[in-house]
Amino acid sequence: SPQNVSVVCGGGSGHEPGFSAFVGQGALTACVAGTIFASPSAQQIRACLSQRLPDETQGIIVVVTNYTGDVLNFGMGIEKARSMGKKVEMVIVADDVGVGRAKGGKVGRRGLSGTALIVKICGALAETGASVEDCAKVGRLAVDNLVSVGASLSRVHVPGRPLQEAKDEEERLGPGLVEIGMGIHNEPGCEKVKTDLPGLVKTMLAQMLDPSDQDRAYVKIEKGDDTVLLVNNFGGTSNLELSAVVTEIVGQLRSTYGLKPKRVISGTFFGSLNGPGFIISILKLADTGLGSGKSILELLDAPSEATGWSASIKTETWEKEYDGISATAEDEKEDVRPTNLRVDPNLLKSALKSGLHRLIASEGEVTHYDTIVGDGDCGIGLKRGAEGILKTLEDGQATEDPLTCLTRIAGVVEATMDGTSGALYAIFLNSLCANVRKLDSPSQTQLTPRMWAQALDGSLKALGKYTPAQPGDRTLMDALVPFVETLKETGDTRKAAEAAKAGADSTKGMKASLGRSVYVGGEGHTEVPDPGAYGLCQFLTGLADRL
């Protein structure tokens, strides 16, 4: 029914059949997909929440995997939807035990294939006409009783990357080794072991179920508890091999832990391209308190027409005709109310172009650094955003009003940059627009460096509402905060850029507290600076050179 709660989920591409194949009656109402292993942009999410759901829906549940970019971008879209009067609740899936409490730090557990169970539960409950509050409550209840861990024989090959890189990935582990704790975004695991299938399953189940492991004992699951077992294919495991894996898991659950799952579900639900591995998810069945027909088990058993879930689809549903998608533009261009603030348009354009060209030239270095400590997409994302802004500067008419220029740039960043950095920059720039407007005056006023610093400082505070990142966490904040603080103190852009460079340089050897680098093992952080901080300091240095 259109009046039912709408359920939305999404994330990077490369996880097929998730997320798109979970759209269907009894599961998702809609999904949002980013580029490979990168969060969808806030613009995509806003379009989904505002234009792709039934107008009559009584509320929206947004299921999000616990990755920084996903949480930030979906959070931005949710806040925008709430500002439009929509009732929206977020359910964050954090089910991984491969990264324990000590290493997870501020980030917490990653989201893995247990997301499939949460989507099915929330979708089935929404189908009963339940309220958005009840759907959110049951979704979070399931997350709180969910544990998962993955293992793989190799990292995956991302389409478009060089062939040699694929060969290097295949040889990285070495023969006979398997990586435990593998993430779904190509992140290395927590340990490499030489073992057979029984030994591998034994280690993985111990990470999930051993109550004495205080670093990983997230859910208390005891002998005789009612559970559901989900075994997810990373994408490169054959059906025959996956069946052998399931048999081994079920056998060890019974013999070692006294657990006989009420349901055993296996297949490819949330893949990782061609990853030769699998993920084990165990859900402890808890009482929803909603009565007959709405227990977690009944919700998992409920009919679904999502092709990504094991269910049959009625013939009449296949043949039913649906209205086409409206041709209305997803984002109408907003008219920007002008201000009396003034800047030299030629100087601003020259400074921006200098910084952007320097950032684009540094893409190779940024990508190299991010390949060592992350997933290698930071440089490409920054370059894509910089090229988009350059095109806007070339195509757009020069203006003395800084707010008009900033608004155009913010729109480009929202449309072209995805992932964590895209969300952070979009939030920061939109807040900067608001703070620059606050400086408006009745008569024409030249915008000074100290006025810029005041607006930038307000934007830093706004950014703090959405991320706990601070200098010392090995993020772009290590460059951004010194720049803003120095500009505020001195009014000197060159000194501020030098402070940003010193901040970026200081991240070399700094251990990450936030972002995907938290999950990457080894000593890579001692060899290179934070990619995001380095990229930002390159832009700021180029900017200051012309001011």
PyMOL commands that set and color helices and strands:
alter all, ss='L'
color gray80, all
select helices_A, chain A and resi 20-22+42-51+68-83+101-104+115-127+132-144+163-172+197-209+239-257+296-301+315-319+345-361+363-373+378-395+402-416+419-438+449-463+477-490+493-505+516-519+524-526+531-545
alter helices_A, ss='H'
color red, helices_A
select strands_A, chain A and resi 6-13+30-36+60-65+88-93+146-152+177-180+191-194+227-233+263-267+277-284+341-342+445-446
alter strands_A, ss='S'
color yellow, strands_A
deselect
rebuild
show_as cartoon
